[in-house]
């Protein structure tokens, strides 16, 4: 089980197009602190890479979202992926 599984479950339950969360809200959801690296936009990259240990992105990607760091510090917008069928 990943530290970020609670975030995956939270996003799946929300099911809305956009979810805006602060770092504090994310930390409450995951039950722990985000790493210092989360302050860099690159940490919120929407790629899964086991060799680069990006377990955090698996949480929102598996839930059907992409992460978008906001200009306001310590806020992340999760946007639901739209299937272009």
PDB file of N, CA, C and O in Angstrom:
ATOM      1  N   UNK A   1       0.842  -1.188   0.000  1.00  0.00           N
ATOM      2  CA  UNK A   1       0.000   0.000   0.000  1.00  0.00           C
ATOM      3  C   UNK A   1       0.882   1.244   0.000  1.00  0.00           C
ATOM      4  O   UNK A   1       1.865   1.322   0.736  1.00  0.00           O
ATOM      5  N   UNK A   2       0.523   2.197  -0.819  1.00  0.00           N
ATOM      6  CA  UNK A   2       1.271   3.437  -0.953  1.00  0.00           C
ATOM      7  C   UNK A   2       0.780   4.479   0.051  1.00  0.00           C
ATOM      8  O   UNK A   2      -0.386   4.483   0.445  1.00  0.00           O
ATOM      9  N   UNK A   3       1.676   5.341   0.445  1.00  0.00           N
ATOM     10  CA  UNK A   3       1.326   6.471   1.312  1.00  0.00           C
ATOM     11  C   UNK A   3       0.223   7.323   0.675  1.00  0.00           C
ATOM     12  O   UNK A   3      -0.542   7.977   1.384  1.00  0.00           O
ATOM     13  N   UNK A   4       0.141   7.317  -0.659  1.00  0.00           N
ATOM     14  CA  UNK A   4      -0.783   8.186  -1.380  1.00  0.00           C
ATOM     15  C   UNK A   4      -2.087   7.498  -1.777  1.00  0.00           C
ATOM     16  O   UNK A   4      -2.911   8.102  -2.464  1.00  0.00           O
ATOM     17  N   UNK A   5      -2.292   6.246  -1.357  1.00  0.00           N
ATOM     18  CA  UNK A   5      -3.555   5.550  -1.634  1.00  0.00           C
ATOM     19  C   UNK A   5      -4.778   6.300  -1.097  1.00  0.00           C
ATOM     20  O   UNK A   5      -5.811   6.316  -1.767  1.00  0.00           O
ATOM     21  N   UNK A   6      -4.703   6.918   0.083  1.00  0.00           N
ATOM     22  CA  UNK A   6      -5.873   7.678   0.555  1.00  0.00           C
ATOM     23  C   UNK A   6      -6.245   8.832  -0.387  1.00  0.00           C
ATOM     24  O   UNK A   6      -7.423   9.165  -0.521  1.00  0.00           O
ATOM     25  N   UNK A   7      -5.260   9.434  -1.030  1.00  0.00           N
ATOM     26  CA  UNK A   7      -5.543  10.501  -2.000  1.00  0.00           C
ATOM     27  C   UNK A   7      -6.264   9.913  -3.211  1.00  0.00           C
ATOM     28  O   UNK A   7      -7.206  10.517  -3.723  1.00  0.00           O
ATOM     29  N   UNK A   8      -5.830   8.749  -3.668  1.00  0.00           N
ATOM     30  CA  UNK A   8      -6.494   8.072  -4.791  1.00  0.00           C
ATOM     31  C   UNK A   8      -7.964   7.821  -4.455  1.00  0.00           C
ATOM     32  O   UNK A   8      -8.853   8.122  -5.252  1.00  0.00           O
ATOM     33  N   UNK A   9      -8.208   7.268  -3.271  1.00  0.00           N
ATOM     34  CA  UNK A   9      -9.587   6.976  -2.859  1.00  0.00           C
ATOM     35  C   UNK A   9     -10.420   8.256  -2.750  1.00  0.00           C
ATOM     36  O   UNK A   9     -11.576   8.289  -3.171  1.00  0.00           O
ATOM     37  N   UNK A  10      -9.827   9.302  -2.185  1.00  0.00           N
ATOM     38  CA  UNK A  10     -10.521  10.584  -2.047  1.00  0.00           C
ATOM     39  C   UNK A  10     -10.951  11.116  -3.415  1.00  0.00           C
ATOM     40  O   UNK A  10     -12.101  11.514  -3.597  1.00  0.00           O
ATOM     41  N   UNK A  11     -10.029  11.121  -4.371  1.00  0.00           N
ATOM     42  CA  UNK A  11     -10.345  11.650  -5.699  1.00  0.00           C
ATOM     43  C   UNK A  11     -11.397  10.800  -6.398  1.00  0.00           C
ATOM     44  O   UNK A  11     -12.286  11.339  -7.056  1.00  0.00           O
ATOM     45  N   UNK A  12     -11.310   9.494  -6.266  1.00  0.00           N
ATOM     46  CA  UNK A  12     -12.314   8.621  -6.888  1.00  0.00           C
ATOM     47  C   UNK A  12     -13.702   8.895  -6.317  1.00  0.00           C
ATOM     48  O   UNK A  12     -14.688   8.915  -7.054  1.00  0.00           O
ATOM     49  N   UNK A  13     -13.777   9.104  -5.012  1.00  0.00           N
ATOM     50  CA  UNK A  13     -15.077   9.377  -4.378  1.00  0.00           C
ATOM     51  C   UNK A  13     -15.625  10.734  -4.807  1.00  0.00           C
ATOM     52  O   UNK A  13     -16.836  10.900  -4.952  1.00  0.00           O
ATOM     53  N   UNK A  14     -14.744  11.696  -5.009  1.00  0.00           N
ATOM     54  CA  UNK A  14     -15.204  13.035  -5.406  1.00  0.00           C
ATOM     55  C   UNK A  14     -15.892  12.985  -6.756  1.00  0.00           C
ATOM     56  O   UNK A  14     -17.028  13.440  -6.894  1.00  0.00           O
ATOM     57  N   UNK A  15     -15.216  12.439  -7.749  1.00  0.00           N
ATOM     58  CA  UNK A  15     -15.807  12.285  -9.067  1.00  0.00           C
ATOM     59  C   UNK A  15     -16.152  13.577  -9.792  1.00  0.00           C
ATOM     60  O   UNK A  15     -16.839  13.537 -10.813  1.00  0.00           O
ATOM     61  N   UNK A  16     -15.695  14.722  -9.293  1.00  0.00           N
ATOM     62  CA  UNK A  16     -15.975  15.999  -9.955  1.00  0.00           C
ATOM     63  C   UNK A  16     -14.861  16.330 -10.943  1.00  0.00           C
ATOM     64  O   UNK A  16     -13.765  15.776 -10.861  1.00  0.00           O
ATOM     65  N   UNK A  17     -15.149  17.240 -11.883  1.00  0.00           N
ATOM     66  CA  UNK A  17     -14.153  17.594 -12.896  1.00  0.00           C
ATOM     67  C   UNK A  17     -12.910  18.229 -12.293  1.00  0.00           C
ATOM     68  O   UNK A  17     -11.793  17.921 -12.708  1.00  0.00           O
ATOM     69  N   UNK A  18     -13.092  19.099 -11.334  1.00  0.00           N
ATOM     70  CA  UNK A  18     -11.974  19.806 -10.715  1.00  0.00           C
ATOM     71  C   UNK A  18     -12.013  19.643  -9.207  1.00  0.00           C
ATOM     72  O   UNK A  18     -13.069  19.726  -8.579  1.00  0.00           O
ATOM     73  N   UNK A  19     -10.841  19.409  -8.643  1.00  0.00           N
ATOM     74  CA  UNK A  19     -10.707  19.350  -7.189  1.00  0.00           C
ATOM     75  C   UNK A  19      -9.498  20.210  -6.836  1.00  0.00           C
ATOM     76  O   UNK A  19      -8.380  19.907  -7.254  1.00  0.00           O
ATOM     77  N   UNK A  20      -9.710  21.275  -6.076  1.00  0.00           N
ATOM     78  CA  UNK A  20      -8.633  22.162  -5.653  1.00  0.00           C
ATOM     79  C   UNK A  20      -8.323  21.872  -4.192  1.00  0.00           C
ATOM     80  O   UNK A  20      -9.197  21.955  -3.329  1.00  0.00           O
ATOM     81  N   UNK A  21      -7.059  21.530  -3.926  1.00  0.00           N
ATOM     82  CA  UNK A  21      -6.651  21.188  -2.561  1.00  0.00           C
ATOM     83  C   UNK A  21      -5.392  21.947  -2.179  1.00  0.00           C
ATOM     84  O   UNK A  21      -4.519  22.183  -3.013  1.00  0.00           O
ATOM     85  N   UNK A  22      -5.307  22.324  -0.916  1.00  0.00           N
ATOM     86  CA  UNK A  22      -4.078  22.896  -0.382  1.00  0.00           C
ATOM     87  C   UNK A  22      -3.172  21.751   0.060  1.00  0.00           C
ATOM     88  O   UNK A  22      -3.619  20.612   0.197  1.00  0.00           O
ATOM     89  N   UNK A  23      -1.906  22.060   0.279  1.00  0.00           N
ATOM     90  CA  UNK A  23      -0.993  21.047   0.802  1.00  0.00           C
ATOM     91  C   UNK A  23      -1.508  20.522   2.142  1.00  0.00           C
ATOM     92  O   UNK A  23      -1.443  19.321   2.404  1.00  0.00           O
ATOM     93  N   UNK A  24      -2.017  21.412   2.985  1.00  0.00           N
ATOM     94  CA  UNK A  24      -2.533  20.978   4.295  1.00  0.00           C
ATOM     95  C   UNK A  24      -3.683  19.997   4.142  1.00  0.00           C
ATOM     96  O   UNK A  24      -3.762  19.012   4.877  1.00  0.00           O
ATOM     97  N   UNK A  25      -4.572  20.257   3.194  1.00  0.00           N
ATOM     98  CA  UNK A  25      -5.693  19.341   2.966  1.00  0.00           C
ATOM     99  C   UNK A  25      -5.197  17.985   2.469  1.00  0.00           C
ATOM    100  O   UNK A  25      -5.694  16.943   2.898  1.00  0.00           O
ATOM    101  N   UNK A  26      -4.220  18.001   1.566  1.00  0.00           N
ATOM    102  CA  UNK A  26      -3.654  16.744   1.069  1.00  0.00           C
ATOM    103  C   UNK A  26      -2.994  15.980   2.211  1.00  0.00           C
ATOM    104  O   UNK A  26      -3.131  14.761   2.307  1.00  0.00           O
ATOM    105  N   UNK A  27      -2.284  16.689   3.069  1.00  0.00           N
ATOM    106  CA  UNK A  27      -1.631  16.033   4.206  1.00  0.00           C
ATOM    107  C   UNK A  27      -2.651  15.419   5.151  1.00  0.00           C
ATOM    108  O   UNK A  27      -2.410  14.345   5.703  1.00  0.00           O
ATOM    109  N   UNK A  28      -3.771  16.071   5.346  1.00  0.00           N
ATOM    110  CA  UNK A  28      -4.830  15.470   6.178  1.00  0.00           C
ATOM    111  C   UNK A  28      -5.386  14.217   5.515  1.00  0.00           C
ATOM    112  O   UNK A  28      -5.661  13.226   6.192  1.00  0.00           O
ATOM    113  N   UNK A  29      -5.551  14.254   4.205  1.00  0.00           N
ATOM    114  CA  UNK A  29      -6.088  13.107   3.470  1.00  0.00           C
ATOM    115  C   UNK A  29      -5.144  11.914   3.560  1.00  0.00           C
ATOM    116  O   UNK A  29      -5.587  10.791   3.799  1.00  0.00           O
ATOM    117  N   UNK A  30      -3.844  12.149   3.371  1.00  0.00           N
ATOM    118  CA  UNK A  30      -2.885  11.033   3.367  1.00  0.00           C
ATOM    119  C   UNK A  30      -2.429  10.654   4.771  1.00  0.00           C
ATOM    120  O   UNK A  30      -1.779   9.625   4.959  1.00  0.00           O
ATOM    121  N   UNK A  31      -2.762  11.472   5.743  1.00  0.00           N
ATOM    122  CA  UNK A  31      -2.382  11.160   7.118  1.00  0.00           C
ATOM    123  C   UNK A  31      -0.896  11.300   7.384  1.00  0.00           C
ATOM    124  O   UNK A  31      -0.337  10.570   8.202  1.00  0.00           O
ATOM    125  N   UNK A  32      -0.257  12.230   6.701  1.00  0.00           N
ATOM    126  CA  UNK A  32       1.176  12.464   6.893  1.00  0.00           C
ATOM    127  C   UNK A  32       1.605  13.695   6.122  1.00  0.00           C
ATOM    128  O   UNK A  32       0.805  14.340   5.444  1.00  0.00           O
ATOM    129  N   UNK A  33       2.883  14.004   6.242  1.00  0.00           N
ATOM    130  CA  UNK A  33       3.416  15.199   5.589  1.00  0.00           C
ATOM    131  C   UNK A  33       3.858  14.910   4.162  1.00  0.00           C
ATOM    132  O   UNK A  33       4.340  13.820   3.856  1.00  0.00           O
ATOM    133  N   UNK A  34       3.689  15.896   3.301  1.00  0.00           N
ATOM    134  CA  UNK A  34       4.269  15.831   1.967  1.00  0.00           C
ATOM    135  C   UNK A  34       5.764  16.094   2.089  1.00  0.00           C
ATOM    136  O   UNK A  34       6.187  16.806   3.001  1.00  0.00           O
ATOM    137  N   UNK A  35       6.573  15.537   1.194  1.00  0.00           N
ATOM    138  CA  UNK A  35       8.007  15.813   1.262  1.00  0.00           C
ATOM    139  C   UNK A  35       8.305  17.246   0.830  1.00  0.00           C
ATOM    140  O   UNK A  35       7.494  17.878   0.153  1.00  0.00           O
ATOM    141  N   UNK A  36       9.448  17.744   1.217  1.00  0.00           N
ATOM    142  CA  UNK A  36       9.889  19.089   0.825  1.00  0.00           C
ATOM    143  C   UNK A  36       9.875  19.241  -0.702  1.00  0.00           C
ATOM    144  O   UNK A  36       9.608  20.323  -1.224  1.00  0.00           O
ATOM    145  N   UNK A  37      10.165  18.144  -1.407  1.00  0.00           N
ATOM    146  CA  UNK A  37      10.197  18.169  -2.877  1.00  0.00           C
ATOM    147  C   UNK A  37       8.847  18.542  -3.480  1.00  0.00           C
ATOM    148  O   UNK A  37       8.795  18.980  -4.630  1.00  0.00           O
ATOM    149  N   UNK A  38       7.757  18.380  -2.737  1.00  0.00           N
ATOM    150  CA  UNK A  38       6.421  18.698  -3.254  1.00  0.00           C
ATOM    151  C   UNK A  38       6.259  20.196  -3.521  1.00  0.00           C
ATOM    152  O   UNK A  38       5.318  20.603  -4.202  1.00  0.00           O
ATOM    153  N   UNK A  39       7.157  21.008  -2.998  1.00  0.00           N
ATOM    154  CA  UNK A  39       7.106  22.446  -3.263  1.00  0.00           C
ATOM    155  C   UNK A  39       7.512  22.775  -4.699  1.00  0.00           C
ATOM    156  O   UNK A  39       7.212  23.862  -5.194  1.00  0.00           O
ATOM    157  N   UNK A  40       8.192  21.840  -5.370  1.00  0.00           N
ATOM    158  CA  UNK A  40       8.610  22.041  -6.760  1.00  0.00           C
ATOM    159  C   UNK A  40       7.524  21.523  -7.700  1.00  0.00           C
ATOM    160  O   UNK A  40       7.013  20.422  -7.499  1.00  0.00           O
ATOM    161  N   UNK A  41       7.164  22.296  -8.721  1.00  0.00           N
ATOM    162  CA  UNK A  41       6.114  21.850  -9.646  1.00  0.00           C
ATOM    163  C   UNK A  41       6.389  20.484 -10.273  1.00  0.00           C
ATOM    164  O   UNK A  41       5.452  19.734 -10.549  1.00  0.00           O
ATOM    165  N   UNK A  42       7.650  20.155 -10.500  1.00  0.00           N
ATOM    166  CA  UNK A  42       7.998  18.881 -11.120  1.00  0.00           C
ATOM    167  C   UNK A  42       7.577  17.667 -10.316  1.00  0.00           C
ATOM    168  O   UNK A  42       7.374  16.591 -10.878  1.00  0.00           O
ATOM    169  N   UNK A  43       7.444  17.826  -9.009  1.00  0.00           N
ATOM    170  CA  UNK A  43       7.023  16.705  -8.168  1.00  0.00           C
ATOM    171  C   UNK A  43       5.606  16.281  -8.515  1.00  0.00           C
ATOM    172  O   UNK A  43       5.226  15.130  -8.300  1.00  0.00           O
ATOM    173  N   UNK A  44       4.828  17.208  -9.051  1.00  0.00           N
ATOM    174  CA  UNK A  44       3.426  16.956  -9.404  1.00  0.00           C
ATOM    175  C   UNK A  44       3.280  16.524 -10.861  1.00  0.00           C
ATOM    176  O   UNK A  44       2.192  16.599 -11.432  1.00  0.00           O
ATOM    177  N   UNK A  45       4.371  16.076 -11.454  1.00  0.00           N
ATOM    178  CA  UNK A  45       4.363  15.602 -12.836  1.00  0.00           C
ATOM    179  C   UNK A  45       3.333  14.495 -13.023  1.00  0.00           C
ATOM    180  O   UNK A  45       3.093  13.699 -12.116  1.00  0.00           O
ATOM    181  N   UNK A  46       2.739  14.453 -14.183  1.00  0.00           N
ATOM    182  CA  UNK A  46       1.689  13.475 -14.477  1.00  0.00           C
ATOM    183  C   UNK A  46       2.232  12.261 -15.225  1.00  0.00           C
ATOM    184  O   UNK A  46       1.619  11.775 -16.175  1.00  0.00           O
ATOM    185  N   UNK A  47       3.384  11.783 -14.782  1.00  0.00           N
ATOM    186  CA  UNK A  47       3.977  10.584 -15.367  1.00  0.00           C
ATOM    187  C   UNK A  47       4.219   9.562 -14.272  1.00  0.00           C
ATOM    188  O   UNK A  47       4.562   9.907 -13.141  1.00  0.00           O
ATOM    189  N   UNK A  48       4.036   8.307 -14.625  1.00  0.00           N
ATOM    190  CA  UNK A  48       4.347   7.222 -13.702  1.00  0.00           C
ATOM    191  C   UNK A  48       5.674   6.635 -14.137  1.00  0.00           C
ATOM    192  O   UNK A  48       5.853   6.278 -15.301  1.00  0.00           O
ATOM    193  N   UNK A  49       6.593   6.536 -13.210  1.00  0.00           N
ATOM    194  CA  UNK A  49       7.911   6.015 -13.528  1.00  0.00           C
ATOM    195  C   UNK A  49       8.455   5.262 -12.323  1.00  0.00           C
ATOM    196  O   UNK A  49       8.991   5.875 -11.401  1.00  0.00           O
ATOM    197  N   UNK A  50       8.320   3.922 -12.320  1.00  0.00           N
ATOM    198  CA  UNK A  50       8.822   3.148 -11.183  1.00  0.00           C
ATOM    199  C   UNK A  50      10.310   3.364 -10.941  1.00  0.00           C
ATOM    200  O   UNK A  50      10.764   3.382  -9.797  1.00  0.00           O
ATOM    201  N   UNK A  51      11.071   3.530 -12.032  1.00  0.00           N
ATOM    202  CA  UNK A  51      12.505   3.716 -11.842  1.00  0.00           C
ATOM    203  C   UNK A  51      12.838   5.071 -11.218  1.00  0.00           C
ATOM    204  O   UNK A  51      13.916   5.232 -10.647  1.00  0.00           O
ATOM    205  N   UNK A  52      11.941   6.036 -11.317  1.00  0.00           N
ATOM    206  CA  UNK A  52      12.156   7.341 -10.677  1.00  0.00           C
ATOM    207  C   UNK A  52      11.352   7.467  -9.397  1.00  0.00           C
ATOM    208  O   UNK A  52      11.320   8.534  -8.783  1.00  0.00           O
ATOM    209  N   UNK A  53      10.700   6.380  -8.988  1.00  0.00           N
ATOM    210  CA  UNK A  53       9.968   6.327  -7.722  1.00  0.00           C
ATOM    211  C   UNK A  53       8.880   7.398  -7.628  1.00  0.00           C
ATOM    212  O   UNK A  53       8.800   8.122  -6.635  1.00  0.00           O
ATOM    213  N   UNK A  54       8.055   7.495  -8.652  1.00  0.00           N
ATOM    214  CA  UNK A  54       6.959   8.476  -8.672  1.00  0.00           C
ATOM    215  C   UNK A  54       5.655   7.825  -8.233  1.00  0.00           C
ATOM    216  O   UNK A  54       4.678   7.791  -8.982  1.00  0.00           O
ATOM    217  N   UNK A  55       5.655   7.312  -7.017  1.00  0.00           N
ATOM    218  CA  UNK A  55       4.442   6.655  -6.517  1.00  0.00           C
ATOM    219  C   UNK A  55       3.319   7.654  -6.288  1.00  0.00           C
ATOM    220  O   UNK A  55       2.145   7.283  -6.308  1.00  0.00           O
ATOM    221  N   UNK A  56       3.668   8.919  -6.071  1.00  0.00           N
ATOM    222  CA  UNK A  56       2.634   9.916  -5.805  1.00  0.00           C
ATOM    223  C   UNK A  56       1.750  10.128  -7.027  1.00  0.00           C
ATOM    224  O   UNK A  56       0.532  10.243  -6.892  1.00  0.00           O
ATOM    225  N   UNK A  57       2.343  10.182  -8.219  1.00  0.00           N
ATOM    226  CA  UNK A  57       1.535  10.443  -9.414  1.00  0.00           C
ATOM    227  C   UNK A  57       0.594   9.290  -9.734  1.00  0.00           C
ATOM    228  O   UNK A  57      -0.449   9.500 -10.354  1.00  0.00           O
ATOM    229  N   UNK A  58       0.942   8.079  -9.322  1.00  0.00           N
ATOM    230  CA  UNK A  58       0.049   6.934  -9.542  1.00  0.00           C
ATOM    231  C   UNK A  58      -1.289   7.169  -8.857  1.00  0.00           C
ATOM    232  O   UNK A  58      -2.324   6.722  -9.351  1.00  0.00           O
ATOM    233  N   UNK A  59      -1.279   7.864  -7.727  1.00  0.00           N
ATOM    234  CA  UNK A  59      -2.518   8.089  -6.972  1.00  0.00           C
ATOM    235  C   UNK A  59      -3.526   8.874  -7.795  1.00  0.00           C
ATOM    236  O   UNK A  59      -4.667   8.438  -7.946  1.00  0.00           O
ATOM    237  N   UNK A  60      -3.131  10.018  -8.328  1.00  0.00           N
ATOM    238  CA  UNK A  60      -4.110  10.819  -9.076  1.00  0.00           C
ATOM    239  C   UNK A  60      -4.331  10.285 -10.492  1.00  0.00           C
ATOM    240  O   UNK A  60      -5.437  10.398 -11.021  1.00  0.00           O
ATOM    241  N   UNK A  61      -3.310   9.712 -11.108  1.00  0.00           N
ATOM    242  CA  UNK A  61      -3.510   9.156 -12.449  1.00  0.00           C
ATOM    243  C   UNK A  61      -4.451   7.958 -12.413  1.00  0.00           C
ATOM    244  O   UNK A  61      -5.330   7.836 -13.266  1.00  0.00           O
ATOM    245  N   UNK A  62      -4.275   7.072 -11.434  1.00  0.00           N
ATOM    246  CA  UNK A  62      -5.162   5.908 -11.300  1.00  0.00           C
ATOM    247  C   UNK A  62      -6.600   6.316 -10.970  1.00  0.00           C
ATOM    248  O   UNK A  62      -7.547   5.602 -11.299  1.00  0.00           O
ATOM    249  N   UNK A  63      -6.749   7.464 -10.322  1.00  0.00           N
ATOM    250  CA  UNK A  63      -8.092   7.956  -9.995  1.00  0.00           C
ATOM    251  C   UNK A  63      -8.726   8.691 -11.179  1.00  0.00           C
ATOM    252  O   UNK A  63      -9.888   9.090 -11.114  1.00  0.00           O
ATOM    253  N   UNK A  64      -7.953   8.870 -12.269  1.00  0.00           N
ATOM    254  CA  UNK A  64      -8.491   9.523 -13.460  1.00  0.00           C
ATOM    255  C   UNK A  64      -8.287  11.024 -13.497  1.00  0.00           C
ATOM    256  O   UNK A  64      -9.051  11.734 -14.150  1.00  0.00           O
ATOM    257  N   UNK A  65      -7.266  11.523 -12.806  1.00  0.00           N
ATOM    258  CA  UNK A  65      -7.003  12.957 -12.736  1.00  0.00           C
ATOM    259  C   UNK A  65      -5.585  13.282 -13.177  1.00  0.00           C
ATOM    260  O   UNK A  65      -4.703  12.422 -13.174  1.00  0.00           O
ATOM    261  N   UNK A  66      -5.383  14.535 -13.554  1.00  0.00           N
ATOM    262  CA  UNK A  66      -4.057  15.107 -13.765  1.00  0.00           C
ATOM    263  C   UNK A  66      -3.871  16.201 -12.721  1.00  0.00           C
ATOM    264  O   UNK A  66      -4.817  16.910 -12.377  1.00  0.00           O
ATOM    265  N   UNK A  67      -2.661  16.332 -12.226  1.00  0.00           N
ATOM    266  CA  UNK A  67      -2.351  17.370 -11.239  1.00  0.00           C
ATOM    267  C   UNK A  67      -1.830  18.610 -11.955  1.00  0.00           C
ATOM    268  O   UNK A  67      -1.042  18.516 -12.896  1.00  0.00           O
ATOM    269  N   UNK A  68      -2.280  19.767 -11.494  1.00  0.00           N
ATOM    270  CA  UNK A  68      -1.817  21.046 -12.020  1.00  0.00           C
ATOM    271  C   UNK A  68      -1.464  21.950 -10.847  1.00  0.00           C
ATOM    272  O   UNK A  68      -2.359  22.460 -10.173  1.00  0.00           O
ATOM    273  N   UNK A  69      -0.165  22.158 -10.591  1.00  0.00           N
ATOM    274  CA  UNK A  69       0.196  23.097  -9.527  1.00  0.00           C
ATOM    275  C   UNK A  69      -0.343  24.487  -9.861  1.00  0.00           C
ATOM    276  O   UNK A  69      -0.266  24.928 -11.008  1.00  0.00           O
ATOM    277  N   UNK A  70      -0.880  25.162  -8.877  1.00  0.00           N
ATOM    278  CA  UNK A  70      -1.440  26.505  -9.067  1.00  0.00           C
ATOM    279  C   UNK A  70      -0.372  27.558  -8.810  1.00  0.00           C
ATOM    280  O   UNK A  70       0.640  27.299  -8.159  1.00  0.00           O
ATOM    281  N   UNK A  71      -0.620  28.740  -9.332  1.00  0.00           N
ATOM    282  CA  UNK A  71       0.309  29.841  -9.086  1.00  0.00           C
ATOM    283  C   UNK A  71       0.368  30.181  -7.603  1.00  0.00           C
ATOM    284  O   UNK A  71       1.413  30.561  -7.075  1.00  0.00           O
ATOM    285  N   UNK A  72      -0.791  30.034  -6.939  1.00  0.00           N
ATOM    286  CA  UNK A  72      -0.790  30.262  -5.498  1.00  0.00           C
ATOM    287  C   UNK A  72       0.026  29.136  -4.865  1.00  0.00           C
ATOM    288  O   UNK A  72      -0.186  27.961  -5.161  1.00  0.00           O
ATOM    289  N   UNK A  73       0.919  29.492  -4.032  1.00  0.00           N
ATOM    290  CA  UNK A  73       1.803  28.512  -3.405  1.00  0.00           C
ATOM    291  C   UNK A  73       1.006  27.491  -2.595  1.00  0.00           C
ATOM    292  O   UNK A  73       0.040  27.817  -1.905  1.00  0.00           O
ATOM    293  N   UNK A  74       1.447  26.260  -2.709  1.00  0.00           N
ATOM    294  CA  UNK A  74       0.905  25.143  -1.936  1.00  0.00           C
ATOM    295  C   UNK A  74      -0.563  24.850  -2.233  1.00  0.00           C
ATOM    296  O   UNK A  74      -1.331  24.522  -1.328  1.00  0.00           O
ATOM    297  N   UNK A  75      -0.950  24.969  -3.502  1.00  0.00           N
ATOM    298  CA  UNK A  75      -2.290  24.576  -3.949  1.00  0.00           C
ATOM    299  C   UNK A  75      -2.135  23.738  -5.215  1.00  0.00           C
ATOM    300  O   UNK A  75      -1.325  24.043  -6.090  1.00  0.00           O
ATOM    301  N   UNK A  76      -2.923  22.687  -5.285  1.00  0.00           N
ATOM    302  CA  UNK A  76      -2.895  21.799  -6.446  1.00  0.00           C
ATOM    303  C   UNK A  76      -4.319  21.627  -6.958  1.00  0.00           C
ATOM    304  O   UNK A  76      -5.244  21.379  -6.185  1.00  0.00           O
ATOM    305  N   UNK A  77      -4.480  21.762  -8.263  1.00  0.00           N
ATOM    306  CA  UNK A  77      -5.771  21.499  -8.892  1.00  0.00           C
ATOM    307  C   UNK A  77      -5.662  20.146  -9.579  1.00  0.00           C
ATOM    308  O   UNK A  77      -4.768  19.911 -10.392  1.00  0.00           O
ATOM    309  N   UNK A  78      -6.589  19.267  -9.235  1.00  0.00           N
ATOM    310  CA  UNK A  78      -6.679  17.972  -9.895  1.00  0.00           C
ATOM    311  C   UNK A  78      -7.829  18.075 -10.888  1.00  0.00           C
ATOM    312  O   UNK A  78      -8.965  18.361 -10.510  1.00  0.00           O
ATOM    313  N   UNK A  79      -7.525  17.839 -12.158  1.00  0.00           N
ATOM    314  CA  UNK A  79      -8.541  17.901 -13.216  1.00  0.00           C
ATOM    315  C   UNK A  79      -8.809  16.493 -13.727  1.00  0.00           C
ATOM    316  O   UNK A  79      -7.893  15.739 -14.054  1.00  0.00           O
ATOM    317  N   UNK A  80     -10.079  16.170 -13.782  1.00  0.00           N
ATOM    318  CA  UNK A  80     -10.471  14.839 -14.237  1.00  0.00           C
ATOM    319  C   UNK A  80     -10.158  14.691 -15.722  1.00  0.00           C
ATOM    320  O   UNK A  80     -10.414  15.594 -16.518  1.00  0.00           O
ATOM    321  N   UNK A  81      -9.601  13.536 -16.078  1.00  0.00           N
ATOM    322  CA  UNK A  81      -9.321  13.242 -17.487  1.00  0.00           C
ATOM    323  C   UNK A  81     -10.637  13.058 -18.222  1.00  0.00           C
ATOM    324  O   UNK A  81     -11.556  12.405 -17.726  1.00  0.00           O
ATOM    325  N   UNK A  82     -10.714  13.630 -19.387  1.00  0.00           N
ATOM    326  CA  UNK A  82     -11.903  13.482 -20.222  1.00  0.00           C
ATOM    327  C   UNK A  82     -11.566  12.503 -21.341  1.00  0.00           C
ATOM    328  O   UNK A  82     -10.610  12.705 -22.090  1.00  0.00           O
ATOM    329  N   UNK A  83     -12.350  11.454 -21.444  1.00  0.00           N
ATOM    330  CA  UNK A  83     -12.150  10.459 -22.489  1.00  0.00           C
ATOM    331  C   UNK A  83     -12.731  11.004 -23.792  1.00  0.00           C
ATOM    332  O   UNK A  83     -13.938  11.233 -23.868  1.00  0.00           O
ATOM    333  N   UNK A  84     -11.896  11.219 -24.831  1.00  0.00           N
ATOM    334  CA  UNK A  84     -12.378  11.857 -26.061  1.00  0.00           C
ATOM    335  C   UNK A  84     -13.132  10.926 -27.010  1.00  0.00           C
ATOM    336  O   UNK A  84     -13.084  11.139 -28.222  1.00  0.00           O
ATOM    337  N   UNK A  85     -13.812   9.923 -26.518  1.00  0.00           N
ATOM    338  CA  UNK A  85     -14.526   8.978 -27.388  1.00  0.00           C
ATOM    339  C   UNK A  85     -15.672   9.644 -28.101  1.00  0.00           C
ATOM    340  O   UNK A  85     -16.380   8.996 -28.873  1.00  0.00           O
TER     341      UNK A  85
END
